[in-house]
Amino acid sequence: MNPIIIIFVVAAVFFLIYTLAYNSLVRVQRKIQESWLEIDVQLKRRYDLIPNLVNRIKESVTNEEELLNKIMTVRSQAMEVPEGQIGDKARIESLLSITLKSILDLDKSYLELNSNQSFNDFKGTLSEIKGQISAAQIIYNENVTQLNTKVQTSPLSIVANIHGITSEEFFEIEEKEAVAPPPPPVQF
């Protein structure tokens, strides 16, 4: 067999493998971008709903001003996180979720809120949005896992390094407050 043909076949196979590897990485990056857009849409829906919820609560409750101000402050901070700062976005969204939970639990202390239909409608809509954020978060994190696996395994890691494709951060909203250490024992 002619050495030129062998070199051509080897180069063609190498080029094909390289192209397939690169295209695979690009496809996963696009899936991550698309799944992030769904999270972003739901977060914006939640941001838009919060001022209306706060106004509805202010009509029924007068002594929770500090909590209502806190939710508006956290909402503003969440809206100001620069695009691409997934870790920062997840941390502030976790705080927003915890603060929202505190506000939504006000109906347990104020009967007039519990009987207020628009408050209950807001509560239902926020619950729906929370579910949609969770579903979109699962898809996003699955895509990130797929990319991170490809970036860390050979031969795709070589192609990823050549093109500057790196691992992505997961988006995880924690909805539990940090657990405080138990109080010291009291001795009599």
ROFI-528200 format. One record per residue: x, y, z of N, C-alpha, C in turn. Coordinates in steps of 0.1 Angstrom, whole numbers, padded with zeros to 4 digits, always signed. Atoms other than C-alpha are relative to their C-alpha. Layout:
BEGIN
XYZXYZXYZ
...
# end
This chain:
BEGIN
+0008-0012+0000+0000+0000+0000+0009+0012+0000
-0007-0013+0001+0012+0035-0008+0000+0007+0013
-0001-0007-0013+0025+0054+0022-0008+0013+0000
+0008-0012+0001+0008+0086+0010-0014-0003+0003
+0014+0004-0003-0026+0068+0011-0001-0003+0014
+0001+0003-0015-0019+0055+0046+0000+0013+0008
-0001-0013-0007-0009+0090+0058-0014+0007-0002
+0013-0007+0003-0041+0104+0041-0011-0006+0008
+0010+0007-0007-0063+0077+0057+0001+0003+0015
-0002-0003-0015-0048+0083+0092-0004+0014+0003
+0003-0015-0002-0051+0121+0088-0015+0001+0000
+0014-0001+0001-0087+0117+0077-0008-0006+0012
+0006+0006-0012-0096+0094+0106+0002+0009+0012
-0003-0010-0011-0079+0118+0131-0009+0012-0001
+0009-0011+0002-0098+0147+0116-0014-0003+0003
+0014+0004-0003-0131+0128+0118-0002-0001+0015
+0001+0002-0015-0125+0119+0155+0000+0014+0007
-0001-0013-0006-0114+0154+0163-0013+0008-0002
+0013-0007+0003-0145+0169+0146-0011-0005+0008
+0010+0006-0008-0168+0145+0163+0001+0004+0015
-0002-0004-0014-0153+0153+0197-0004+0014+0002
+0003-0014-0001-0155+0190+0192-0015+0003-0001
+0015-0002+0002-0191+0189+0179-0008-0005+0012
+0006+0006-0012-0200+0167+0209+0000+0010+0012
-0001-0010-0010-0187+0194+0233-0008+0012-0002
+0008-0012+0003-0204+0222+0215-0015-0003+0002
+0014+0003-0002-0237+0204+0215-0004+0000+0015
+0003+0000-0014-0235+0199+0253+0000+0014+0005
+0000-0014-0004-0226+0236+0258-0013+0007-0004
+0013-0006+0004-0257+0246+0238-0011-0005+0009
+0011+0005-0009-0279+0223+0259+0001+0007+0014
-0001-0007-0012-0265+0240+0290-0005+0014-0001
+0005-0013+0002-0272+0274+0276-0015+0000-0001
+0015+0001+0001-0308+0264+0267-0006-0003+0013
+0006+0004-0012-0315+0248+0300+0002+0012+0010
-0001-0011-0009-0301+0279+0318-0011+0011-0003
+0010-0010+0003-0325+0301+0299-0013-0003+0006
+0012+0004-0007-0354+0281+0313+0000+0004+0015
-0001-0004-0014-0341+0286+0348-0002+0015+0002
+0000-0014+0000-0336+0323+0341-0014+0006-0002
+0014-0004+0002-0372+0327+0328-0008-0002+0013
+0008+0003-0012-0386+0311+0360+0004+0010+0011
-0005-0009-0011-0364+0332+0383-0005+0014-0003
+0006-0013+0003-0376+0364+0365-0014+0000+0003
+0015+0001-0004-0412+0353+0369-0001+0002+0015
+0001-0001-0014-0405+0349+0406+0003+0015+0005
-0003-0014-0003-0388+0384+0408-0012+0009-0002
+0011-0009+0003-0418+0400+0391-0012-0002+0010
+0012+0003-0009-0443+0383+0415+0003+0006+0014
-0003-0004-0013-0425+0393+0447-0005+0014+0004
+0005-0013-0005-0434+0431+0448-0015-0001+0002
+0015+0001-0002-0471+0422+0443-0003-0007+0013
+0002+0007-0012-0469+0397+0471+0002+0008+0012
-0004-0009-0011-0452+0422+0494-0011+0010+0002
+0011-0010-0001-0479+0448+0486-0013-0006+0006
+0012+0007-0005-0507+0423+0493+0002-0003+0015
-0002+0002-0014-0491+0414+0527-0001+0013+0008
+0001-0013-0007-0487+0451+0536-0014+0004+0003
+0014-0004-0002-0524+0455+0532-0006-0007+0012
+0006+0008-0010-0531+0428+0558+0008+0000+0013
-0009+0001-0011-0501+0429+0581+0008+0013+0002
-0007-0013-0002-0486+0460+0597+0014-0001+0007
-0012+0001-0009-0458+0447+0620+0011-0009-0006
-0010+0008+0007-0437+0427+0595+0009+0007-0010
-0007-0009+0010-0420+0456+0578+0015-0005-0002
-0014+0005+0001-0385+0442+0585+0002-0011-0009
+0000+0012+0008-0392+0409+0569-0003+0004-0015
+0004-0005+0013-0409+0426+0539+0012+0008-0007
-0012-0007+0006-0379+0449+0534+0011-0009-0003
-0011+0009+0003-0355+0420+0536-0003-0008-0013
+0003+0007+0012-0373+0401+0508+0003+0009-0012
-0002-0009+0011-0372+0432+0486+0015+0002-0002
-0014-0002+0002-0335+0437+0493+0007-0013-0006
-0006+0013+0006-0326+0400+0486-0004-0001-0015
+0004+0000+0014-0347+0402+0454+0009+0009-0009
-0009-0009+0007-0327+0432+0443+0014-0005-0002
-0014+0006+0001-0294+0415+0450+0000-0012-0010
+0001+0011+0009-0306+0384+0431+0000+0005-0015
+0002-0005+0013-0315+0405+0401+0013+0006-0005
-0012-0007+0004-0281+0422+0401+0012-0009-0002
-0011+0010+0002-0259+0390+0400+0004+0000-0015
-0005+0000+0014-0238+0392+0368-0003-0013-0007
+0003+0012+0008-0247+0367+0341+0013-0008+0000
-0012+0010+0001-0224+0336+0342+0005-0003+0014
-0004+0002-0014-0219+0338+0380-0009-0010+0007
+0009+0010-0004-0237+0305+0386+0000-0002+0015
-0002+0003-0014-0223+0299+0421-0006+0012+0009
+0006-0012-0007-0232+0335+0433-0015+0000-0002
+0014+0000+0002-0266+0332+0417-0007-0011+0009
+0006+0011-0008-0273+0299+0435+0000+0004+0015
-0001-0005-0015-0262+0314+0469-0011+0010+0003
+0010-0010-0003-0285+0344+0466-0014-0005-0003
+0014+0006+0002-0314+0324+0452-0003-0009+0012
+0002+0008-0012-0310+0301+0482-0006+0009+0011
+0004-0010-0010-0313+0331+0505-0014+0005-0003
+0013-0005+0004-0343+0344+0485-0011-0011+0003
+0009+0011-0002-0360+0310+0487-0004-0001+0015
+0002+0001-0014-0355+0309+0525-0009+0012+0005
+0008-0012-0004-0368+0345+0529-0014-0001-0005
+0014+0002+0005-0398+0337+0507-0008-0009+0008
+0007+0010-0008-0406+0307+0528-0005+0007+0013
+0003-0008-0012-0406+0330+0559-0013+0008-0003
+0011-0009+0003-0430+0354+0542-0013-0009-0003
+0012+0008+0003-0453+0326+0529-0006-0007+0013
+0005+0006-0012-0455+0312+0564-0007+0010+0009
+0007-0010-0008-0470+0345+0577-0015-0004+0002
+0014+0003-0001-0504+0331+0570-0004-0009+0012
+0003+0008-0012-0500+0308+0600-0002+0009+0012
+0001-0009-0011-0497+0338+0623-0011+0010-0002
+0010-0010+0003-0522+0361+0606-0011-0006-0008
+0012+0006+0006-0556+0347+0599-0006+0007-0012
+0005-0008+0012-0565+0376+0576+0007-0003-0013
-0007+0004+0012-0538+0365+0553-0004-0014-0005
+0004+0013+0003-0549+0329+0554-0013+0000-0008
+0013-0001+0007-0584+0339+0542+0001+0009-0012
-0001-0009+0011-0571+0364+0516+0003-0008-0013
-0001+0008+0012-0577+0348+0482+0012+0004-0009
-0011-0004+0009-0551+0369+0463+0014-0005+0006
-0012+0006-0006-0524+0359+0489+0001-0014-0003
-0001+0014+0003-0533+0323+0484+0003-0003-0015
-0004+0001+0014-0531+0328+0446+0015+0002-0002
-0015-0002+0001-0496+0343+0450+0007-0012+0005
-0006+0011-0006-0487+0314+0472+0000-0012-0010
+0001+0011+0009-0499+0289+0446+0009+0002-0012
-0009-0003+0012-0481+0307+0417+0014-0002+0004
-0014+0002-0004-0449+0308+0437+0004-0015+0002
-0003+0014-0001-0452+0271+0444+0002-0006-0013
-0001+0005+0014-0457+0264+0407+0013+0004-0006
-0013-0005+0006-0427+0286+0398+0012-0008+0007
-0010+0008-0007-0406+0267+0425+0001-0013-0007
-0001+0013+0006-0415+0234+0409+0006+0001-0014
-0006-0001+0013-0406+0247+0374+0015+0003+0001
-0014-0003-0002-0373+0261+0387+0008-0013+0004
-0007+0012-0004-0365+0227+0403+0001-0010-0012
-0001+0009+0011-0373+0208+0371+0010+0005-0010
-0010-0006+0009-0352+0232+0350+0014-0002+0006
-0013+0001-0007-0324+0230+0376+0005-0015-0002
-0004+0014+0002-0324+0192+0372+0006-0002-0014
-0005+0001+0014-0320+0194+0334+0013+0007-0001
-0013-0008+0001-0293+0221+0337+0011-0008+0006
-0011+0007-0007-0273+0201+0362+0003-0014-0007
-0003+0012+0008-0276+0169+0341+0009+0004-0012
-0008-0004+0011-0262+0188+0311+0014+0004+0005
-0013-0003-0006-0234+0202+0333+0008-0012+0003
-0007+0013-0003-0226+0167+0345+0006-0006-0013
-0004+0005+0012-0224+0156+0309+0012+0007-0006
-0011-0008+0004-0201+0184+0299+0013-0002+0008
-0011+0002-0009-0179+0180+0329+0007-0013-0001
-0005+0014+0002-0175+0143+0323+0008+0000-0013
-0007-0001+0013-0165+0150+0287+0013+0008+0001
-0011-0008-0001-0141+0177+0296+0011-0007+0008
-0010+0007-0008-0124+0154+0321+0005-0013-0005
-0004+0013+0005-0121+0123+0300+0007+0001-0014
-0008+0000+0012-0097+0115+0272-0008-0007-0011
-0007-0010+0006-0097+0122+0242-0007+0013-0001
+0007-0013+0001-0123+0149+0246+0006+0011+0008
-0006-0010-0008-0103+0166+0273+0011+0007-0008
-0010-0007+0009-0076+0173+0247-0006+0010-0009
+0008-0009+0009-0101+0188+0223-0005+0012+0008
+0006-0011-0009-0117+0208+0252+0011+0010+0004
-0011-0009-0004-0083+0222+0263+0005+0009-0012
-0004-0007+0012-0074+0232+0227-0010+0012-0002
+0010-0010+0003-0107+0252+0224-0004+0008+0013
+0003-0007-0012-0107+0265+0260-0014-0003+0006
+0012+0004-0006-0138+0246+0270+0003-0006+0014
-0003+0004-0013-0139+0241+0307-0012-0005+0007
+0011+0005-0008-0161+0225+0334-0009+0012+0004
+0010-0009-0004-0192+0243+0344-0004-0002+0014
+0005+0001-0014-0207+0250+0379-0014-0005+0000
+0014+0004-0002-0238+0233+0391-0008+0011+0006
+0009-0010-0006-0268+0254+0400-0009-0007+0010
+0008+0007-0010-0282+0242+0433-0005+0011+0010
+0006-0009-0010-0306+0262+0454-0003-0008+0013
+0002+0006-0014-0305+0252+0491-0012+0007+0006
+0012-0006-0006-0338+0258+0508-0001-0002+0015
-0001+0002-0015-0327+0250+0543+0009+0010+0006
-0008-0009-0007-0314+0275+0566+0012-0007+0007
-0012+0006-0007-0279+0269+0581-0004-0005+0014
+0004+0006-0013-0283+0247+0611+0010+0006+0011
-0008-0006-0010-0271+0265+0642+0005-0011+0009
-0005+0010-0009-0249+0246+0666-0009-0001+0012
+0008+0001-0012-0267+0233+0697+0005+0009+0011
-0004-0009-0011-0267+0256+0727+0008-0008+0010
-0008+0007-0010-0242+0247+0754-0009-0005+0011
+0009+0006-0011-0256+0225+0782+0000+0010+0012
+0001-0009-0012-0268+0244+0812+0002-0009+0012
-0003+0008-0012-0255+0231+0845-0006+0008+0012
+0006-0006-0012-0273+0238+0878+0009-0004+0012
# end
